[in-house]
Amino acid sequence: MFEHISVNQNLIEMEYAVRGKISQRAAELEQEGQITIACNIGNPQALGQKPITFYRQVLSLLEYPNSITRERELSRHLNTLELSVDSYSDTVLNYAEDMLEKMKTGTGAYTESKGPLFIREAIAEFIDKRDDSDAGSGNGSDPESIFLTNGASDAARRILEILISDKSDGIMIPIPQYPLYSATIKRCGGTQVNYFLDEDSDWSVTSEILSESYDNAEKSEINIKAIVVINPGNPTGSILDEESIGLILDFAEKHDLAIIADEVYQDNLYGGSFTSFAKERGTRNILLFSLHSTSKGFHGECGHRGGYVEIRSNPEVNKSGIKLMDIFLKQASVSLCSNTIGQCLTYMMATPPEKGTNAFALYASEKTSILTDLEEKASMIIAAFKKMEGVKCFGRTGAMYLFPRIDHIPEGTNDFDYCMALLEETGLCTVNGEGFGQREGTNHLRIAFLPPITQLQEVLPQWIAFHNDYISA
Ligand SMILES: Cc1ncc(COP(=O)(O)O)c(C=O)c1O
């Protein structure tokens, strides 16, 4: 029997607070029969968000193609009998049939390592439509530069694994950040180089902030390879304007850095507007990785692990004659392919039902209802913060999170103690600011604004009471 085993030290040191001690305590409380509310993670369906009907109907047909014929027959009979029973529309049946034809081998076979070409073509079209770009003008999206992934987390891991050789390789990440980045840099053995977003200016970024971080790392002989940008931001919810994107592009160009643009919240804007890094980059020769996912937005299909990375620019690596995308392909081939259901969802995200079809109205109303609901929930929580002494929340409301600063934490305690006590008292499971990084001496927490409105109506007054009591202790 093994008594000891030596493992990769990086994995021992790696941390991921979103599922750290606070959520472990929440799991214990649940085991003891207490109700907790999982606001520690952006996992909408775990908090009651219903899946988009169109997605699930198509998926069910893809998984069991025989049901297409049966459903067609059924719907004909129902029409003859003039019965209105929930059934699959023509649009859904035709869509699934068309997909199966294009997939050729169904959902149970490995696909091309990059993902099937027809899905990559659909994604390229989706990107061009979103960015008002086209291949003819030189700034369009190329299906050959798109790789399907098991969610954006997988994309981030693949990119960092390729960029980082050892500890001297640095990756600039925003602080606060989504800890996928700090954890993956650690796991790959690289060095995390922080750039601190300016909280008082709504978590903005300036050239000075970027240069200061770069210069300090350079003095420590860190070779910075890339800069990570999360837009809209997690945990801050901030949305970058074109000017800020422009200055990050200038900075990357000046220092020969790749940009990793995590754009998984591009639909979570609540009145704000999204500009992609690909669009602002135009035809500039800057290496850009853009990440997207079916987990977020209004899709909320976290468990199905769909996503993609689009790579702009294809430099030669290590003066070997080999191109970056060849390495990407080799890396993808080792895992054979990303999961096929995630691929199918990514296709549906890129190619939703068209206006005028009989599936469109339901799809559009579910989409609007999810996004409106999220906005309302964010406003409810922001209104509650106003009743908590010393709680300030900066930034616009994007993504799925609020990241308030808690200014009056009692001496000798910190935001971890606060979040633990909040959990014990109210069942609300949040993540303390330290898990994302924060300026020394400040205290924050992140809450995902996902629980149902009725649950928020119940728990927010309890939180306000808890807070005002906690800080006066
Ligand atoms: C900024 C950001 N990137 C990536 C992810 C991971 O997404 P996925 O489920 O696609 O792996 C998350 C999940 O919360 C996220 O917030």
The ligand as an SDF file (V2000), in Angstrom:
LIG
                    3D

 16 16  0  0  0  0  0  0  0  0999 V2000
  -14.3210   34.8450  -16.6020 C   0  0  0  0  0  0  0  0  0  0  0  0
  -14.6250   33.3980  -16.7180 C   0  0  0  0  0  0  0  0  0  0  0  0
  -13.9680   32.6720  -17.6290 N   0  0  0  0  0  0  0  0  0  0  0  0
  -14.1860   31.3690  -17.7650 C   0  0  0  0  0  0  0  0  0  0  0  0
  -15.0930   30.7150  -16.9520 C   0  0  0  0  0  0  0  0  0  0  0  0
  -15.2860   29.2450  -17.1150 C   0  0  0  0  0  0  0  0  0  0  0  0
  -16.2910   29.0120  -18.0090 O   0  0  0  0  0  0  0  0  0  0  0  0
  -16.5660   27.5760  -18.6250 P   0  0  0  0  0  0  0  0  0  0  0  0
  -17.7340   27.0180  -17.8990 O   0  0  0  0  0  0  0  0  0  0  0  0
  -16.8720   27.8750  -20.0510 O   0  0  0  0  0  0  0  0  0  0  0  0
  -15.3460   26.7760  -18.4690 O   0  0  0  0  0  0  0  0  0  0  0  0
  -15.7870   31.4150  -15.9780 C   0  0  0  0  0  0  0  0  0  0  0  0
  -16.7190   30.7220  -15.0770 C   0  0  0  0  0  0  0  0  0  0  0  0
  -17.2780   31.2730  -14.1680 O   0  0  0  0  0  0  0  0  0  0  0  0
  -15.5470   32.7940  -15.8700 C   0  0  0  0  0  0  0  0  0  0  0  0
  -16.1850   33.5310  -14.9620 O   0  0  0  0  0  0  0  0  0  0  0  0
  1  2  1  0
  2  3  1  0
  2 15  2  0
  3  4  2  0
  4  5  1  0
  5  6  1  0
  5 12  2  0
  6  7  1  0
  7  8  1  0
  8  9  2  0
  8 10  1  0
  8 11  1  0
 12 13  1  0
 12 15  1  0
 13 14  2  0
 15 16  1  0
M  END
$$$$
